[in-house]
Amino acid sequence: MVTQIRPGWIEFAYFRPSAATVQVVGDFNHWQLDQGAMERDERGWWRLRLILPPGEYRFRYRVDGRTWETDFAAYGVEPDADGDWISVVWIEAGRPEPTNMPEKIHPRLLAV
């Protein structure tokens, strides 16, 4: 799962309680396997927050240094050159802060 928490800040979250290590590896860190280490919380969620410039990025999770996983809850997925699915995330510039969001959401929007 990927969430833009404020302009330029992105949080990657991946649920894998049995994993010993999880990394986020993508074009934003040049697919370097020694970067993107995530931290595990007590419930088994692995998280990493990054500051990235606006743009479109591709990434995958590397679990226990050997298994590649796709985040189907990202902003999108697409096939890579090998035919595997790769996750896509967009970083927006100038996104409104949550304090600018309406306090109430129309019930029809909740039913979608």
Secondary structure, DSSP 8 states (H G I E B T S, - for coil): -EEEEETTEEEEEEE-TT-S-EEEEEGGGTT-TTS-B-EE-TTSEEEEEEE--SEEEEEEEEETTTEEE--TTSSEEEE-TTS-EEEEEEE-SS---GGGS-SS--HHHHT-
